[in-house]
Amino acid sequence: MQHPPYLKKGSTIGITCPASFVSNEKIYPAIELLQEKGFRVKVGTTVGNEFHYFSGDDNTRLSDLQNMLDDENLDAILMGRGGYGMSRIIDKLDFKKFEQKPKWICGFSDITVLHNHLHANLGIPSFHSPMCGAFKAETENTAPVIQFFQAICGEELTYQTLTNLHNRYGETEGILTGGNLAILAHLSGSSSEVNMDGKILFIEDIGEHLYQIDRLMMNLKRAGKLNKLQGLIVGSFTDIEDTERPFGQTVEEIILNKVQEYDYPVCFQLACGHQEENYTLTLGMKHTLKVNEEGGVLTLKRNN
């Protein structure tokens, strides 16, 4: 698998908003920080744009993202925010020029649509990473922001998780795939659906009820997405709610129940997802995963 070139000082990062609305005020601190780090920034027409729930109508968002995919002078594209909107435009994007000169796609949440589409159709890796709201003066020296710049510049990446009673021990390796659980279920049966056989699956989510997490995991299981994995990594599940009549299982118990008959390692509490401590993962590239009584270690096997 050939990955896009890593960035260096002077590289150009485009910022676009292909999904929900985000204000200029939330984008400008990110622009300033990227420039302070030595990168050039190209701001798309969707930044600060507004059309009902979205950062522009479908054609506006499509055009802005298409222009950045085609721009040979860009080295990476950082998404303004997620929310909802990528699946409304994904099938109209043309990846011919992007495939000839790929660049790093950076984002998470609704951007899981684009990540998976790239992996399913082009085999091009991308970064499951923080978006513009995470980059500001007060976060400049935090570990996730430092690690983001390490990731896009091609430095070695290793992640250590804490011990967890629900972890299932083992060692494995495989291409890392996944993203937001609700989006992964949403992509079932579409042209953006990734073949997960032999891969390490990462999942995270926000704002779901426990029964909805059970339903989403059942979707993946019934679609055959869980039975041939090399490993499963669980990130943050934030703002999870229960119903008035309790569901009866925790998030960890729900997930383990869906993979109980398989023998691959399962690792909980990776600091990645809808939370402040949101580290950057290189989706679409091979990783090793070791899970034991001390926790889990995920390591990128980088192609030089």
C-alpha positions, 0 to 999 in steps of 0.5 A, a space after each residue: 500500500 502506497 501512502 501519501 507523502 508525509 508533511 514538512 515545514 512549508 507543506 500546505 494544508 487545506 481546510 474545508 467543511 464538507 458536513 455541518 456548519 462551523 463558524 469562522 471563530 472556531 476555524 481561525 485559531 486552527 489556521 493561526 496554529 498551523 501557520 505557527 507550526 510552519 505550514 501554509 494554509 488554504 481556506 476553502 469556501 465552506 469555512 464560515 458558510 451556512 446553509 441550514 444545518 450544513 456549511 453550504 448546500 450539497 453542491 457548495 460542499 461538494 465543489 469545495 472538497 473536490 477542488 481540494 482533492 484535485 489541488 496538486 499544491 495541497 499536501 493534506 486536507 483538514 476537515 473543519 468539523 464532522 456532524 453530518 453531510 459527507 454521505 450526501 456528497 460522497 458518490 459525486 466526488 471524482 477521485 481520479 486526480 486525487 489517486 494520481 497525487 494523493 494527500 492526507 485526509 484528516 478528520 473523524 466522526 462523519 469523516 468516517 464516510 470519506 476514510 472508508 470510501 478511500 480505503 474501500 475503493 482506492 486503498 489510500 490511508 488517511 488520518 482519523 484525527 482531531 479537526 479544527 476545533 481542537 487546534 488553538 493556543 491553549 491546546 498547542 502543547 497538549 499530547 494529542 495536538 503534539 502527536 497530530 503533528 508527529 503523525 502528519 510528519 511521519 514520525 513513529 507512532 505507538 499508543 499505550 492503553 491502561 489495563 482494563 478488566 474487559 480486555 482480551 489478551 493476545 498479539 496480532 497485526 493487520 491494517 487498521 480500519 474503522 471509525 465512528 460506529 454509527 457511520 460504519 453501520 450506516 455504510 453497510 451495503 454501500 460503495 464505501 463499505 470496507 472489507 474488514 476481513 483480516 483487519 484490526 477494527 477501531 470503533 468509537 461513538 458519542 450520544 447513543 443509548 445503550 440499546 442503540 450501541 447493541 443494535 449497531 454492533 448487531 448490524 456489524 455482526 450480521 453483516 459479517 464484519 466481526 467474524 474475521 477480524 485480526 483484532 478489535 480496539 475500542 476508543 471513547 464512547 462518550 455521553 452514552 445514555 440508558 433508557 428508563 427501563 435499563 438495558 442491562 449491560 455496559 458498553 464493554 459488555 455489549 461489545 464483548 457479547 458480540 465478539 465472544 465466539 471469536 478469539 482475537 484480542 480486544 483492547 478497550 480505552 484507547 484515547 481516541 474519539 469524541 473527547 478532548 484527549 483524541 489521538 491521531 490514528 493512521 487508518 489504512 496502514 498495518 499496525 501491531 496490537 499487543 494486549 496483556 495484563 498491563 494494557 494494550 500497545 498499538 504500533 504503526 508499521 510505517 512504510 518508508 
